[in-house]
Amino acid sequence: MRRLPINLIVGGGLVALVAGAAALSLVWTPHNPALQNIPGKFADPSAQHWLGTDQLGRDVLSQLMAGARNSMAVALIAVGVGGSIGTALGLLASAIGGWVEDAVMRVADIGFAFPALLFAIMLAAVFGPSLGVAVAAIAFINIPIFARVSRAAANQIWTREYVFASRAAGMNRFAISRDHILPNIAAPVIVQATIEFAVAILAEAALSYLGLGAQPPATSWGRMLSEAQTLMYLAPQLAIWPGLCIVAAVLGFGLLGDGLRDITDPRLRRAR
């Protein structure tokens, strides 16, 4: 039995930890994350508040759990929407080719050149800062990434013998894309999605830190960092805990993506 890569095991464990905290926060947190208790601010860790309280007396552990839920939700929606649109565009470009493929790739190039932060600022100016703005900005930067990945993978599948046989049998290009191309490019797309989850969590934290993401009373790791930046000498733990959560989530998804790539890419398997 072939051993699993260590990066897959470590990454899967970190992701399971973050996802478990996010799922648990849907039904239970030690305290209400938004509940303020000014007389109890800056409390040390105790049986009542395992990680202490912040400058407003809010329970830090409850905030971290709620932040995990919001970060995972933003990443799931943003990567899901951006990945679906980008993969569809990549399949369309590969199936039709010609000027359609060139047009899709040029639009993808424009998307790469358009910073997500600038797009988030534009959306915030029109609709106001919110988690929806963060989701839209992150989804936008994922579309060209998945378009390129899916198009490159699909172009390789179009040269396979069973695809030629399907075309000879009278199947149109869209049916072939649905029945043969999409299932065979699922592995690289899933690997890319796992890696983009890490990018999405980091991007959401950055946008919330700048005030373009989660707004009070919603909780976000990035907003926790923003609120704690003026308290580094008084209560450095208020910045350390959300920082460690961001590192764990980003590292976990990054290692998980690398591990999945190692076991799905035959060239890497041979190298091992």
Secondary structure, 3 states (H helix, E strand, C coil): CCCCCHHHHHHHHHHHHHHHHHHHHCCCCCCCCCCCCHHHCCCCCCCCCCCCECCCCCEHHHHHHHHHHHHHHHHHHHHHHHHHHHHHHHHHHHHHCHHHHHHHHHHHHHHHHCCHHHHHHHHHHHHCCCHHHHHHHHHHHHHHHHHHHHHHHHHHHCCCHHHHHHHHCCCCHHHHHHHHHHHHCHHHHHHHHHHHHHHHHHHHHHHHHCCCCCCCCCCCHHHHHHHHHHHCCCCCHHHHHHHHHHHHHHHHHHHHHHHHHHHHCHHHHHHC
